[in-house]
Amino acid sequence: MGKLLDRVARDEEIVITRHDKPVARIVPEGRSTTESLRETVTALRMLRAKAAHRTTARPISDAEIRSAISQCRK
């Protein structure tokens, strides 16, 4: 449990699952989950729009997706 709390203290959100289904979420104190979700959705929409305008067939990388999500968490 200590390692999970250390991760949350670094502003990470932890989702606990049971049989691959989310059952609990540990978030940093004082963080607005709704606000965070809105920011993440906005970033993903911007990423999707950016992908639609690409001239290459290269798919969006996991790193690009993670980067968009981490920008919302700042």
MOWO-V263320 format. One record per backbone hydrogen bond with DSSP energy under -1.0 kcal/mol. CO is the residue of the C=O (numbers start at 1). NH is the residue of the N-H. If there is no record, write none. Layout:
CO;NH  CO;NH
This chain:
1;5  2;6  3;7  4;8  5;9  7;12  8;11  14;26  16;23  16;24  18;21  21;18  24;16  26;14  28;31  32;36  33;37  34;38  35;39  36;40  37;41  38;42  39;43  40;44  41;45  42;46  43;47  44;48  45;49  46;50  47;51  48;52  49;53  51;54  61;65  62;66  63;67  64;68  65;69  66;70  67;71  68;72  69;73
